[in-house]
Amino acid sequence: MSLQYHFAPEAFLNPYVGLGVNWTLFSSEKIAPVLADGLRLDDSLGLAGQIGADLRFGDRWLVNFDVRYIDISTKARIKVEGQWLPLGDVAIDPFVSSLMVGCTF
């Protein structure tokens, strides 16, 4: 969930910045069976920031482009001989870019 500040909401080019929180749930984690019997990653809660712009076309249509940084940090555990052992901290922290077409109403 993010809050955004739009600098020029009615303009043809409407740049914005955003700040929010990111909750990541991991599922279907896999590890080579030679190394361990299972892998588990804890849920992650972190900050997310974005910068982007809307390009308006007509009264209702727009093209949107943005780049986001997402803080994803978790703890990993592996299952060895039926016991879950701590493996360490994992930092993923991706930059994600999006290109979208939208319609306002």
C-alpha positions as CSV (number, residue, x, y, z in Angstrom):
1,M,0.0,0.0,0.0
2,S,1.4,3.4,-1.0
3,L,0.6,7.0,-0.8
4,Q,1.4,9.1,-3.9
5,Y,1.9,12.8,-4.4
6,H,1.0,14.0,-7.9
7,F,2.7,17.2,-8.8
8,A,0.3,18.3,-11.7
9,P,-2.8,16.1,-11.6
10,E,-4.6,18.0,-14.5
11,A,-1.6,18.4,-16.8
12,F,-0.7,16.3,-19.8
13,L,2.5,15.1,-18.0
14,N,1.7,14.4,-14.3
15,P,4.9,13.2,-12.4
16,Y,4.5,11.7,-9.0
17,V,6.4,10.1,-6.1
18,G,5.1,7.5,-3.7
19,L,6.0,5.9,-0.4
20,G,4.5,2.9,1.2
21,V,4.8,-0.5,2.8
22,N,5.3,-3.9,1.2
23,W,4.3,-7.3,2.7
24,T,5.8,-10.3,0.9
25,L,4.5,-13.8,1.4
26,F,6.7,-16.6,0.1
27,S,5.4,-19.9,-1.2
28,S,6.6,-22.9,-3.1
29,E,10.2,-22.4,-2.0
30,K,12.6,-25.0,-3.4
31,I,16.1,-26.2,-2.8
32,A,18.2,-28.9,-4.4
33,P,17.3,-32.2,-2.6
34,V,21.0,-33.0,-2.3
35,L,21.5,-30.0,0.0
36,A,18.4,-30.3,2.2
37,D,14.8,-31.7,2.4
38,G,13.1,-28.3,2.4
39,L,13.5,-24.5,2.4
40,R,11.4,-22.0,4.3
41,L,11.4,-18.2,3.9
42,D,9.7,-16.0,6.5
43,D,7.2,-13.3,5.5
44,S,8.7,-9.9,4.9
45,L,7.5,-6.4,5.8
46,G,9.4,-3.4,4.4
47,L,9.3,0.0,2.8
48,A,8.6,0.7,-0.9
49,G,9.3,3.9,-2.8
50,Q,8.3,4.8,-6.3
51,I,8.7,7.6,-8.9
52,G,6.6,7.8,-12.1
53,A,4.5,9.8,-14.4
54,D,1.1,9.7,-16.2
55,L,0.8,10.9,-19.8
56,R,-2.8,11.9,-20.5
57,F,-4.5,11.3,-23.9
58,G,-7.9,12.9,-24.2
59,D,-10.2,13.3,-21.3
60,R,-10.0,9.8,-19.8
61,W,-7.0,7.8,-21.1
62,L,-3.4,7.8,-19.9
63,V,-0.2,5.9,-20.2
64,N,1.7,5.4,-16.9
65,F,5.3,4.5,-16.3
66,D,6.9,4.0,-12.9
67,V,9.9,2.6,-11.1
68,R,9.7,1.1,-7.6
69,Y,12.2,0.0,-5.1
70,I,10.9,-2.7,-2.7
71,D,12.7,-3.6,0.6
72,I,12.3,-7.4,0.9
73,S,14.4,-8.9,3.8
74,T,13.7,-12.4,5.2
75,K,15.2,-15.2,7.2
76,A,15.8,-18.6,5.5
77,R,15.7,-22.0,7.1
78,I,16.5,-25.4,5.7
79,K,15.2,-28.8,6.7
80,V,17.9,-31.4,7.3
81,E,17.0,-34.8,8.7
82,G,13.6,-33.6,9.8
83,Q,14.9,-30.6,11.7
84,W,14.5,-26.9,10.6
85,L,17.9,-25.1,10.9
86,P,18.6,-21.4,10.4
87,L,20.4,-20.7,7.2
88,G,20.7,-16.9,7.4
89,D,19.3,-13.5,6.3
90,V,18.2,-13.0,2.7
91,A,17.9,-9.5,1.1
92,I,16.2,-9.4,-2.3
93,D,15.4,-5.6,-2.7
94,P,14.3,-5.4,-6.3
95,F,13.7,-2.4,-8.6
96,V,10.5,-3.0,-10.5
97,S,9.4,-1.0,-13.6
98,S,5.9,-0.8,-15.0
99,L,4.3,0.4,-18.2
100,M,0.5,0.6,-18.1
101,V,-2.5,2.0,-20.0
102,G,-5.3,3.4,-17.9
103,C,-8.8,4.9,-18.1
104,T,-10.1,7.4,-15.5
105,F,-13.8,7.6,-14.6
